[in-house]
Amino acid sequence: MDLKKVLQENIDQISNIGNDPTGGMTRLLYSDSWLEAQKTVKENLEAIGMTASFDEIGNLFGRVEGTEHPEETILSGSHIDTVVNGGNLDGQFGVIAAYVAIQYLLETHGKPKRSLEVISMAEEEGSRFPTVFWGSKNFVGEAKREDVIEIADFEGLKFVEEMQRHGFDFRDESKAPRDDIKAFVEIHIEQGTVLEKEHLQIGVVNNIAGQRRYTIVLKGEANHAGTTPMGYRKDAVYGFAKICSQAIDRALEVGDPLVLTFGKVEPKPNTVNVVPGEVLFTMDCRHTDSGELHAFTKEIEELMKKIAAEHGLEIDIDLWMDEAPVPMNEDIVSAIETAAKSENMKYKVMHSGAGHDSQIIAPNFPTAMIFVPSINGISHNPAEATDIDDLVNGVKVLASTLYELAYK
């Protein structure tokens, strides 16, 4: 089997579904292109000898029964949806790599001892409706219908109506989640520059960083830019500038793996000749250690309050996301390391700063991730790319990992 040829053909095939005239891809949950992609993947799963079916909400599964322990399932896959005008690897590479790796294993070694399964999850990105991880949260039994029953997309189309239009509905909540999953392995592009800069072929992910996200509003006093002396001003932008500068300086002192980002800034009235009376801004902080994450963000909260008081500003701090770090399963991390060594790959054990379906699945089933390099670290962008040889290396390591887990 020519892995490079088969992998490239499958990437090209699925990338044509939902491709954007600008060169990117838009394939949103419960859109027509989303359904076409899922149906195409279903056909591909069946073509390599897998039994394929959808669950109630649109997650797609392909399965090969194990010869000795069919009740034990080794699972791999990712999500099929994209961001708006995104790249052609985020999510779908993990789906394609899973069934290409299993195709290789079936052709090379025959049927596995334990059942092998591919999952193409319905949604991860949250790009159409204000909900995220709809696919994986339903898979583990955590999704709540009350969270989506009233929501709509940016065109006013209702979540439930769009779901039902494509033949899907809410899962049967009386059914217990599956208990046969013995391992889940997700392969993904890194979406960062670590592997590329360190000239490595594989990342073995041992932790997904926790995230705390805030919306902060500083309120001062809008006033005339020409007639208000500097000493009399309550300049909200000046207060924000102090907060941003001092907080980032402190983050640099703490160092990796802590990251801190002020990503959105909206001054008011945002005009050239008025002292800004209000600034709304966001703060995103991530760390692999929950205690360190909470301690640092508490320190920055106190710093912001101190600076606001010094400048005569009111401050409102809203913590609206508080996701704990998610460690990966040590045994599966070890299996991926063994696979990387057996394939003579240059690799490192590392954490993921981005969120993935694995963070939802890991608390329920043994889980770990494989990263392949991203060119210039670009993702969620039509320029998202990884060299085909690096993608093939990832499939080789995934196949070797699945072999260890399902054939031995």
Secondary structure, DSSP 8 states (H G I E B T S, - for coil): --HHHHHHHHHHHHHTTTB-TTS-B---TTSHHHHHHHHHHHHHHHHTT-EEEE-TTS-EEEEE--SSEEEEEEEEEEE----TTB-SSTTHHHHHHHHHHHHHHHHHH-S-SEEEEEEEES-SS-SSSS---HHHHHHTT---GGGTTT-B-TT--BHHHHHHHTT-----TTS-----EEEEEEEEE-SSSHHHHTT-SEEEEEEE-EEEEEEEEEE-B-EETTTS-GGG-B-HHHHHHHHHHHHHHHHHHH-TT-EEE---EEEES--TTEE--EEEEEEEEEESSHHHHHHHHHHHHHHHHHHHHHTT-EEEEEEEEEE--EE--HHHHHHHHHHHHHTT--EEEEEESS--HHHHHTTTS-EEEEEE--GGG--SSTT----HHHHHHHHHHHHHHHHHHHT-
